[in-house]
């Protein structure tokens, strides 16, 4: 991978505007700037979804069958409580968001507080995960793993792509040997490697 | 002293070469993953859970003990050497330790953190050794309403006190409680919220939720706002002579002991775990420092690293007291450990020490040994941890996603589980993005079904009389404690904000 001593190259994710990379991390310990107003829409949707889920729980709890033998607290009581809590939390959050008091995100070592959310990265990684899910039983776990690792790495900025692909393939095969072959997890090796004894899960 | 002989038995189990190797493996992996930025102890254990699926219980528990302590040691290395703040438990260390490292005293900061963690971790493990059997013996007498009260305390403290926003904590907690409801009701056999899907009749697996939120959700979030550019690791001076000078020892040993004294009790009560302990230790070290020394706080005071790091480790041992004796997780990490126990069909609780005494004492013995291994490993290997810190972030997060997918697939070898993981990961991403804490969700999901069970059993005993819930002195004082803790929490948060 990266030679020691030399700092790794700056990865630039596709679609990420380079001019928004923000100031160097030396001031990362300073309190973050006030949150941008454009985040409120998504937050409102999340608060509304919480309320909606709570309402659904309250309604659906009524249709849980209560066997006659239950004398006191049946299977409906706790769902009513949880639904009520969801609705209360959701409504309070809707009010909070509408009055402009948004949530504070927690920081993180690799999070740049000054960059706008790169939705393309999120969508692409989720898409690659879905491909991985459907590929497991078709081409075998090691290759599905290679697709997932290489795909996610390239989306996150690994260059050149073939190095990520080789790394993914090697990683997938190593995990297959260790977990499938040695530790006995039944990971499907796939049609290509079906006959190799030490890979069989 | 039957405790002592039981502990010796535990040591004789752990000192078996195979188990020693597993312990070494656990602390090594735990430290390596703990050093990785963006991965807290809860995520470390959730991610490494699948590693142990095929191990026998004792080996698995020993590996987990190593991962648990190793993750704590690793986290401090990250916050001291990386130019950005790290996970919440070591964030106080980041202030002083990072400043020390920038002033060219990184090795001393790392050394005081590691040795302090060792001292406090060992003292706290001794306390755990003597306290756990006493509490377990006492806990056998607790009734259903007492347990329900304890769980309410855990809900309130983890859900409402920890985060920066009470309604968001409540929303996350309720969401976790809802996910815990999905499946077949244990008392009546009725299906709840399964939408007629047969896969959901057994409930949603907590491992998928934990990995989805902590690993996939976090990776998506970091991916969406990745810090680009070179990774800045502060260089540290070479050679053991630079670790700690006599003056550093003189300034460190009292904070270590005070940190242990603060951390362990705070860890044992459901009051927020290591975060609160580190903060309390930092505040008290600052108060106790003389006039001259106090000026150094915020600019790299070694007391500000030694105390909080010791408190952090002592609290981690303290957390194990309610976990092993009451089955009560007081932090997200503890909740994941409960899941690990449950995956072996072991239910932590007052009977654990009787029914699984070999296992528990092996676990406690492995904590002592893990601590020794960590202090020996950590300082000489710091060059390697620095290299781990430099792993290119695109490979790091791709690897986290891959291990998350592997872990959820390995549960039942069903791709449907991985799909569920993706959905929960997306939910985790949105929660993370809008400042919803994820820890209450995991705790709610694990404790929710237990709490419902206790509540309904209590009310079945009392024939529906609600006053039975507060009838025992213990339950009543637990509810009083909630009020006190809430007041204390608000006061602490005010102080924290005032100092920040």
HADDOCK unambig.tbl for C-alpha pairs under 7 A between the chains (distance, minus, plus):
assign (segid A and resid 7 and name CA) (segid B and resid 230 and name CA) 5.92 0.50 0.50
assign (segid A and resid 7 and name CA) (segid B and resid 231 and name CA) 6.75 0.50 0.50
assign (segid A and resid 8 and name CA) (segid B and resid 230 and name CA) 5.89 0.50 0.50
assign (segid A and resid 8 and name CA) (segid B and resid 392 and name CA) 6.45 0.50 0.50
assign (segid A and resid 9 and name CA) (segid B and resid 230 and name CA) 6.27 0.50 0.50
assign (segid A and resid 10 and name CA) (segid B and resid 228 and name CA) 5.91 0.50 0.50
assign (segid A and resid 10 and name CA) (segid B and resid 229 and name CA) 4.15 0.50 0.50
assign (segid A and resid 10 and name CA) (segid B and resid 230 and name CA) 5.49 0.50 0.50
assign (segid A and resid 11 and name CA) (segid B and resid 228 and name CA) 6.08 0.50 0.50
assign (segid A and resid 11 and name CA) (segid B and resid 229 and name CA) 6.61 0.50 0.50
assign (segid A and resid 12 and name CA) (segid B and resid 228 and name CA) 6.67 0.50 0.50
assign (segid A and resid 21 and name CA) (segid B and resid 228 and name CA) 6.76 0.50 0.50
assign (segid A and resid 25 and name CA) (segid B and resid 83 and name CA) 6.72 0.50 0.50
assign (segid A and resid 25 and name CA) (segid B and resid 84 and name CA) 6.83 0.50 0.50
assign (segid A and resid 26 and name CA) (segid B and resid 83 and name CA) 6.60 0.50 0.50
assign (segid A and resid 28 and name CA) (segid B and resid 84 and name CA) 5.85 0.50 0.50
assign (segid A and resid 29 and name CA) (segid B and resid 84 and name CA) 6.70 0.50 0.50
assign (segid A and resid 29 and name CA) (segid B and resid 85 and name CA) 6.60 0.50 0.50
assign (segid A and resid 43 and name CA) (segid B and resid 434 and name CA) 6.00 0.50 0.50
assign (segid A and resid 64 and name CA) (segid B and resid 192 and name CA) 6.43 0.50 0.50
assign (segid A and resid 65 and name CA) (segid B and resid 190 and name CA) 6.60 0.50 0.50
assign (segid A and resid 72 and name CA) (segid B and resid 459 and name CA) 6.65 0.50 0.50
assign (segid A and resid 72 and name CA) (segid B and resid 460 and name CA) 6.06 0.50 0.50
assign (segid A and resid 72 and name CA) (segid B and resid 463 and name CA) 6.39 0.50 0.50
assign (segid A and resid 72 and name CA) (segid B and resid 464 and name CA) 5.35 0.50 0.50
assign (segid A and resid 73 and name CA) (segid B and resid 456 and name CA) 5.70 0.50 0.50
assign (segid A and resid 73 and name CA) (segid B and resid 459 and name CA) 6.82 0.50 0.50
assign (segid A and resid 75 and name CA) (segid B and resid 185 and name CA) 6.75 0.50 0.50
assign (segid A and resid 78 and name CA) (segid B and resid 452 and name CA) 6.64 0.50 0.50
assign (segid A and resid 82 and name CA) (segid B and resid 174 and name CA) 5.82 0.50 0.50
assign (segid A and resid 82 and name CA) (segid B and resid 177 and name CA) 6.62 0.50 0.50
assign (segid A and resid 82 and name CA) (segid B and resid 178 and name CA) 6.42 0.50 0.50
assign (segid A and resid 85 and name CA) (segid B and resid 174 and name CA) 6.19 0.50 0.50
assign (segid A and resid 86 and name CA) (segid B and resid 171 and name CA) 5.84 0.50 0.50
assign (segid A and resid 86 and name CA) (segid B and resid 174 and name CA) 5.69 0.50 0.50
assign (segid A and resid 89 and name CA) (segid B and resid 167 and name CA) 5.33 0.50 0.50
assign (segid A and resid 89 and name CA) (segid B and resid 170 and name CA) 6.10 0.50 0.50
assign (segid A and resid 89 and name CA) (segid B and resid 171 and name CA) 5.23 0.50 0.50
assign (segid A and resid 90 and name CA) (segid B and resid 171 and name CA) 6.80 0.50 0.50
assign (segid A and resid 92 and name CA) (segid B and resid 167 and name CA) 6.73 0.50 0.50
assign (segid A and resid 93 and name CA) (segid B and resid 167 and name CA) 6.47 0.50 0.50
assign (segid A and resid 103 and name CA) (segid B and resid 434 and name CA) 5.54 0.50 0.50
assign (segid A and resid 103 and name CA) (segid B and resid 435 and name CA) 4.77 0.50 0.50
assign (segid A and resid 104 and name CA) (segid B and resid 435 and name CA) 5.02 0.50 0.50
assign (segid A and resid 105 and name CA) (segid B and resid 432 and name CA) 6.78 0.50 0.50
assign (segid A and resid 105 and name CA) (segid B and resid 433 and name CA) 6.25 0.50 0.50
assign (segid A and resid 105 and name CA) (segid B and resid 434 and name CA) 6.19 0.50 0.50
assign (segid A and resid 105 and name CA) (segid B and resid 435 and name CA) 4.25 0.50 0.50
assign (segid A and resid 106 and name CA) (segid B and resid 435 and name CA) 6.57 0.50 0.50
assign (segid A and resid 108 and name CA) (segid B and resid 38 and name CA) 5.93 0.50 0.50
assign (segid A and resid 108 and name CA) (segid B and resid 85 and name CA) 6.48 0.50 0.50
assign (segid A and resid 108 and name CA) (segid B and resid 86 and name CA) 5.85 0.50 0.50
assign (segid A and resid 108 and name CA) (segid B and resid 87 and name CA) 6.96 0.50 0.50
assign (segid A and resid 109 and name CA) (segid B and resid 37 and name CA) 5.82 0.50 0.50
assign (segid A and resid 109 and name CA) (segid B and resid 38 and name CA) 5.77 0.50 0.50
assign (segid A and resid 109 and name CA) (segid B and resid 84 and name CA) 5.19 0.50 0.50
assign (segid A and resid 109 and name CA) (segid B and resid 85 and name CA) 5.80 0.50 0.50
assign (segid A and resid 109 and name CA) (segid B and resid 86 and name CA) 5.49 0.50 0.50
assign (segid A and resid 110 and name CA) (segid B and resid 38 and name CA) 6.71 0.50 0.50
assign (segid A and resid 110 and name CA) (segid B and resid 222 and name CA) 6.45 0.50 0.50
assign (segid A and resid 110 and name CA) (segid B and resid 226 and name CA) 6.01 0.50 0.50
assign (segid A and resid 110 and name CA) (segid B and resid 227 and name CA) 5.26 0.50 0.50
assign (segid A and resid 111 and name CA) (segid B and resid 222 and name CA) 5.53 0.50 0.50
assign (segid A and resid 111 and name CA) (segid B and resid 225 and name CA) 5.68 0.50 0.50
assign (segid A and resid 111 and name CA) (segid B and resid 226 and name CA) 5.30 0.50 0.50
assign (segid A and resid 111 and name CA) (segid B and resid 227 and name CA) 5.29 0.50 0.50
assign (segid A and resid 112 and name CA) (segid B and resid 225 and name CA) 5.76 0.50 0.50
assign (segid A and resid 112 and name CA) (segid B and resid 226 and name CA) 5.87 0.50 0.50
assign (segid A and resid 112 and name CA) (segid B and resid 227 and name CA) 4.55 0.50 0.50
assign (segid A and resid 115 and name CA) (segid B and resid 225 and name CA) 5.83 0.50 0.50
assign (segid A and resid 116 and name CA) (segid B and resid 225 and name CA) 6.58 0.50 0.50
assign (segid A and resid 117 and name CA) (segid B and resid 224 and name CA) 5.14 0.50 0.50
assign (segid A and resid 117 and name CA) (segid B and resid 225 and name CA) 5.42 0.50 0.50
assign (segid A and resid 118 and name CA) (segid B and resid 224 and name CA) 4.60 0.50 0.50
assign (segid A and resid 118 and name CA) (segid B and resid 225 and name CA) 6.31 0.50 0.50
assign (segid A and resid 119 and name CA) (segid B and resid 224 and name CA) 6.31 0.50 0.50
assign (segid A and resid 121 and name CA) (segid B and resid 223 and name CA) 6.46 0.50 0.50
assign (segid A and resid 121 and name CA) (segid B and resid 224 and name CA) 5.89 0.50 0.50
assign (segid A and resid 122 and name CA) (segid B and resid 220 and name CA) 5.78 0.50 0.50
assign (segid A and resid 122 and name CA) (segid B and resid 223 and name CA) 6.96 0.50 0.50
assign (segid A and resid 122 and name CA) (segid B and resid 224 and name CA) 6.06 0.50 0.50
assign (segid A and resid 126 and name CA) (segid B and resid 422 and name CA) 6.85 0.50 0.50
assign (segid A and resid 129 and name CA) (segid B and resid 422 and name CA) 6.95 0.50 0.50
assign (segid A and resid 130 and name CA) (segid B and resid 419 and name CA) 6.81 0.50 0.50
assign (segid A and resid 133 and name CA) (segid B and resid 415 and name CA) 5.51 0.50 0.50
assign (segid A and resid 133 and name CA) (segid B and resid 418 and name CA) 6.26 0.50 0.50
assign (segid A and resid 133 and name CA) (segid B and resid 419 and name CA) 6.49 0.50 0.50
assign (segid A and resid 145 and name CA) (segid B and resid 402 and name CA) 6.69 0.50 0.50
assign (segid A and resid 148 and name CA) (segid B and resid 402 and name CA) 6.57 0.50 0.50
assign (segid A and resid 149 and name CA) (segid B and resid 398 and name CA) 5.18 0.50 0.50
assign (segid A and resid 149 and name CA) (segid B and resid 399 and name CA) 6.32 0.50 0.50
assign (segid A and resid 149 and name CA) (segid B and resid 402 and name CA) 6.02 0.50 0.50
assign (segid A and resid 152 and name CA) (segid B and resid 398 and name CA) 5.13 0.50 0.50
assign (segid A and resid 153 and name CA) (segid B and resid 394 and name CA) 4.84 0.50 0.50
assign (segid A and resid 153 and name CA) (segid B and resid 395 and name CA) 5.41 0.50 0.50
assign (segid A and resid 153 and name CA) (segid B and resid 398 and name CA) 5.15 0.50 0.50
assign (segid A and resid 156 and name CA) (segid B and resid 223 and name CA) 6.27 0.50 0.50
assign (segid A and resid 156 and name CA) (segid B and resid 394 and name CA) 4.99 0.50 0.50
assign (segid A and resid 157 and name CA) (segid B and resid 394 and name CA) 5.92 0.50 0.50
assign (segid A and resid 158 and name CA) (segid B and resid 394 and name CA) 5.85 0.50 0.50
assign (segid A and resid 183 and name CA) (segid B and resid 54 and name CA) 6.10 0.50 0.50
assign (segid A and resid 184 and name CA) (segid B and resid 54 and name CA) 6.89 0.50 0.50
assign (segid A and resid 185 and name CA) (segid B and resid 410 and name CA) 6.95 0.50 0.50
